[in-house]
Amino acid sequence: MTQISRMSGVRCLLVSTISTSIVGTAHLILFSAQQTAAASVRRKATSSLLHRQFQRHEKRRKVRQTAAASTPFPFYHTTQEIHTQLLALQSRCHGWITVATKGSDPQIDVVSIRKTDSSPPNRFFLLFGEHARELISPESGLHFLQTLCGESDLAKTDGARYGTERMAELLDTTEFQLVVNGNPDSRQRVENGEYCLRVNTKNGVDLNRNWDDRWEPAEDEMSPDTNPGPKPFSENETQIFKTAVADFKPTGFLTIHSGTRGMYSPWAYDMRHEAVRNGPAMLNMLQQLDANYCKCPFGAAGKEVGYSCPGTCLDYVYDKLGVDYAFAFEIYGNPAENFELEQRFDEIVDERKLSSENALTSSISAVGKDEKKPNYLQLLQEFGASTSKKRHDTSAAASLLHQHQHRHHRASFSTSAKKWREEGCLAQFNPTTESDFKDTVENWTQVYVNLAKLVAADAEKRAGVTADVSLVRGRGEKERAFEKSDFPVWKP
């Protein structure tokens, strides 16, 4: 009996132990399930939080992108709006305008404007927007076209000089072809907030270092901003430009940029050489226009900007295509630089004035030995040495700044620093108020119109001189032939 009782107790203990174990396991399973569920809830909550944060971020980004896509300021046009405006002008500009869209990656509009039933002797090609961050350049091209069609405010307020009738007179002597927006893909990125972007989108190439005139390959220390590409005309954009200019066979050529203010002629490839062929005529035109519309440096591009620019459209068109009137304009810079730019303009004018007197002063120096008379040649040489050193110092400083900017471009930036830099680029290259914007496009439209007139007049004058020389040469040859035929030739 006692044994049975013990066995019964053991069974009860065993059952109790098993029950306790089962209950414990059940509790453990339940706890584990609860923990798993809680973890799942936390993960879902975290995921939901991240998703909401991402959505908020995307919403803010899209808002910024949408705002930027309408350009930084409402008075600028987007890339699409520029294209639409060109097509609209084609339909209503007296039948003068033709828009041809070239290429596919990217597509670039080449605009021709020629008066109906006219045969103008001069052709002028203008290239806007090679560098994407220079938003004001295509805007200037669009305004110029609108003025030629009699549609701009300038045409309406100053019709006596820039109205439809006067523009028709200009088109009697000159037809125009323009690339208004030469880097459209990258411009769209600038519109989205990448305000420092200069190069093209596909390969990151500087389109104004990709032309086949003294082109130089990239160096290790070269800034990405001036990447010349693997070879000349490696880019679709520059191939389109080259074909358009070559087929058009222009009398005059102008490329338009921003970042400073200046009016330049060849050469750009180094800081020493100036254009010889037609150089004085181009400089005279620049000085005349500069005095009225810019008060900024003018002359050989490389010499005045302070650093070498190999592989530019300016040099290629002048050198390889033989265009006698080739120019590059910088149409906007930080207003804080205006005083220095005007000082440099005055210096150049003084230098040219003294240089033009060089022959006279040399004669005075050679003939006049009177010590009481000043030696004008010596004064000229001393002044030239002084201004040359000053220009060299200025060029050196500009070159150092250029190199610093290149190193600056390669540096990494915090978000705030990058934003500051982007906004700095926007203000350096483009007007940021509507009044400055309007003043800029109206001012430079007047320059383009008057430059075309000066080129047409000078080309006509040169053609007349060439004809006179040919006539004299022909008459002289006939006279010499007559003299030879009238006298017997003695033979030994």
Rosetta blueprint (number, residue, H / E / L):
1 M L
2 T H
3 Q H
4 I H
5 S H
6 R H
7 M H
8 S H
9 G H
10 V H
11 R H
12 C H
13 L H
14 L H
15 V H
16 S H
17 T H
18 I H
19 S H
20 T H
21 S H
22 I H
23 V H
24 G H
25 T H
26 A H
27 H H
28 L H
29 I H
30 L H
31 F H
32 S H
33 A H
34 Q H
35 Q H
36 T H
37 A H
38 A H
39 A H
40 S H
41 V H
42 R H
43 R H
44 K H
45 A H
46 T H
47 S H
48 S H
49 L H
50 L H
51 H H
52 R H
53 Q H
54 F H
55 Q H
56 R H
57 H H
58 E H
59 K H
60 R H
61 R H
62 K H
63 V H
64 R H
65 Q H
66 T H
67 A H
68 A H
69 A H
70 S L
71 T L
72 P L
73 F L
74 P L
75 F L
76 Y L
77 H L
78 T L
79 T H
80 Q H
81 E H
82 I H
83 H H
84 T H
85 Q H
86 L H
87 L H
88 A H
89 L H
90 Q H
91 S H
92 R H
93 C L
94 H L
95 G L
96 W L
97 I E
98 T E
99 V E
100 A E
101 T E
102 K E
103 G L
104 S L
105 D L
106 P L
107 Q L
108 I E
109 D E
110 V E
111 V E
112 S E
113 I E
114 R L
115 K L
116 T L
117 D L
118 S L
119 S L
120 P L
121 P L
122 N E
123 R E
124 F E
125 F E
126 L E
127 L E
128 F E
129 G L
130 E L
131 H L
132 A L
133 R L
134 E L
135 L L
136 I H
137 S H
138 P H
139 E H
140 S H
141 G H
142 L H
143 H H
144 F H
145 L H
146 Q H
147 T H
148 L H
149 C L
150 G L
151 E L
152 S L
153 D H
154 L H
155 A H
156 K H
157 T H
158 D L
159 G H
160 A H
161 R H
162 Y H
163 G L
164 T H
165 E H
166 R H
167 M H
168 A H
169 E H
170 L H
171 L H
172 D H
173 T H
174 T E
175 E E
176 F E
177 Q E
178 L E
179 V E
180 V L
181 N L
182 G L
183 N L
184 P H
185 D H
186 S H
187 R H
188 Q H
189 R H
190 V H
191 E H
192 N L
193 G L
194 E L
195 Y L
196 C L
197 L L
198 R L
199 V L
200 N L
201 T L
202 K L
203 N L
204 G L
205 V L
206 D L
207 L H
208 N H
209 R H
210 N L
211 W L
212 D L
213 D L
214 R L
215 W L
216 E L
217 P L
218 A L
219 E L
220 D L
221 E L
222 M L
223 S L
224 P H
225 D H
226 T H
227 N L
228 P L
229 G L
230 P L
231 K L
232 P L
233 F L
234 S L
235 E L
236 N H
237 E H
238 T H
239 Q H
240 I H
241 F H
242 K H
243 T H
244 A H
245 V H
246 A H
247 D H
248 F H
249 K L
250 P L
251 T L
252 G E
253 F E
254 L E
255 T E
256 I E
257 H E
258 S L
259 G L
260 T E
261 R E
262 G E
263 M E
264 Y E
265 S E
266 P L
267 W L
268 A L
269 Y L
270 D L
271 M L
272 R L
273 H L
274 E L
275 A L
276 V L
277 R L
278 N L
279 G H
280 P H
281 A H
282 M H
283 L H
284 N H
285 M H
286 L H
287 Q H
288 Q H
289 L H
290 D H
291 A H
292 N H
293 Y H
294 C L
295 K L
296 C L
297 P L
298 F E
299 G E
300 A E
301 A H
302 G H
303 K H
304 E H
305 V H
306 G L
307 Y L
308 S L
309 C L
310 P L
311 G L
312 T L
313 C H
314 L H
315 D H
316 Y H
317 V H
318 Y H
319 D H
320 K L
321 L L
322 G L
323 V L
324 D L
325 Y E
326 A E
327 F E
328 A E
329 F E
330 E E
331 I E
332 Y E
333 G L
334 N L
335 P H
336 A H
337 E H
338 N H
339 F H
340 E H
341 L H
342 E H
343 Q H
344 R H
345 F H
346 D H
347 E H
348 I H
349 V H
350 D H
351 E H
352 R H
353 K H
354 L H
355 S H
356 S H
357 E L
358 N H
359 A H
360 L H
361 T H
362 S H
363 S H
364 I H
365 S H
366 A H
367 V H
368 G L
369 K L
370 D L
371 E L
372 K L
373 K L
374 P L
375 N L
376 Y H
377 L H
378 Q H
379 L H
380 L H
381 Q H
382 E H
383 F H
384 G H
385 A H
386 S H
387 T H
388 S H
389 K H
390 K H
391 R H
392 H H
393 D H
394 T H
395 S H
396 A H
397 A H
398 A H
399 S H
400 L H
401 L H
402 H H
403 Q H
404 H H
405 Q H
406 H H
407 R H
408 H H
409 H H
410 R H
411 A L
412 S L
413 F L
414 S L
415 T H
416 S H
417 A H
418 K H
419 K H
420 W H
421 R H
422 E H
423 E H
424 G H
425 C H
426 L H
427 A H
428 Q H
429 F H
430 N L
431 P L
432 T L
433 T L
434 E H
435 S H
436 D H
437 F H
438 K H
439 D H
440 T H
441 V H
442 E H
443 N H
444 W H
445 T H
446 Q H
447 V H
448 Y H
449 V H
450 N H
451 L H
452 A H
453 K H
454 L H
455 V H
456 A H
457 A H
458 D H
459 A H
460 E H
461 K H
462 R H
463 A H
464 G H
465 V H
466 T H
467 A H
468 D H
469 V H
470 S H
471 L H
472 V H
473 R H
474 G H
475 R H
476 G H
477 E H
478 K H
479 E H
480 R H
481 A H
482 F H
483 E H
484 K H
485 S H
486 D H
487 F L
488 P L
489 V L
490 W L
491 K L
492 P L
